[in-house]
């Protein structure tokens, strides 16, 4: 059977159209003959997301972005084709995230294990946008920028105040103070050198002094040991016993015990001694006034005359002569 040219041409055209359809579907990440599950996710801003971008669950690729359509509301409807039969809850979230610093955008399904209904093909899932590295950097840089600006303003004010304070006279004073400080440091260096020279010159004397101090400390230790061996406790006990006996003697004297105590405490004896002293004084006075009454002396052996008491006149005359 001979096939006409028209039929061949039509067959080739149909074949070309089918191949073109499959090719366009492949390039647009559309699977014509597959049984992929289709889900939808709606975003206000897709941030450069393109079709054929991979979709992951816990980092594992389970599908790709099949199509992106701009809605009348200004939002973007993203069609997701999942090749994997993995089941997840209808309340799971589709997160728009970055692949890297310059890696573009991708989608990740954040599974929720809340026991809800299983998501089926045709469901519209909840969405969330993860801030990118640049957005995070901008968010952290903005407060820092404000602080830097405030610091620059404060620094400018500080420099203005410093310029006002550091006038010509102040600068000259500071310069002079620095020169004085350098002079002081130089003098200190000289004094330090002199002190070092003094130490070096008297090193032997200092060594002898420290040696003598060591010997003195050793001698003090020896004296301390000697004092410890003197049995000071025993000596102190003996002294305490002596003091106690002396206290007992004093107490006995105060109580009139013994000869000394009786002599001090007997008032009658005191009166007798006082009377005897008075009589002794009178006797001595009478012996001075009338020695003939007590002493008889004769050169030729005459017998002494009997004593006759003087008359009152003679007695008074003798006393006046004596006085």
C-alpha positions, 0 to 999 in steps of 0.5 A: 500500500502506497502512502501518499505524500500528504499523509506523510506530511501530516504524520510528520507534522503531528509527530513534531507537534507532540515532540514540541509539546513534550519538549516545552513541558519538560523545559517548563518542568511539567510532567505530562505522563506522570501521576505527580501530586499537585499542591498550591502555595500563595506568596506576596513576594516570591523573591525571584523563585523560578519554575523547576526549583526543587522542593524538599522535605527535611533536605530531601528532594520530593518534587519541584515548582511546576508553575508560577502565576500572578493573581489579580490580587498581586499575589503569586500562586506557586504550583508544586508537583510532588513526585514522592508519595510521602504523606504529611499533614494538611496543616504543614507549611511551605517555606520560601527560603534561600539556597545560599548566599547567591544560590537563589530561592527554594521551597521546603515543606515543614511537616507538622505532626499534629494528627490532622488530616493528610494533605491530598493533591489539589490542597493549598498549603500554608506559607511562610518566608524565611529571612535570607542572609542579606535580610538578616544582615540588614536587620542586624546592621540597621541598629548598628548603623543607628548606634554608629551615627549617634557615636559619630555625632557624640564624637564630633561634639567631643572633638568640638569641645576638645578644640574649644578647651585646647586653645593656644595657652592650654596647648602650651601648658600641656607641652610644658607639663610634658617637658617637666614630666620628661625632666622628672623621668630623667631625674628619676633615672639618674637617682635610680642609677645613683641608688644602684651605684650606692648598693653596689658600693656597699654590697659587702657592708649590707651582706655583713649587716644581714649576717649580723641580723641573722646571728642576732636572731639566732642568739635571741632564739638561744636566749629564749631557749635558755629562759625556757629551761629556767623553769620559770613556772617553778620559780613563780610558784615559789615566789607566790608561796613566799608572798602568801606566807608574808601575807599570813605574817602581816595578817597575824600581826594585825590580829595581835598574834606573836610578840610584834602583834601584841606590841602593836595591838596591846594598848595597855603596853603602849600606855605603860611604855609611854609612861615609862618614857615620860618618867625616864625623861623626868629622871634625866631632867632631874639628874641634870638639875640635881646631879648631887642627888645621884653622884657623890664625889670627894677628893679627900674621902669626906663623907657626903652630906645628906641630900637636901632638896633645894628651895624654890628660889634656888631651883627657879634660879638654876632653871633660868641659868640652864635656859 
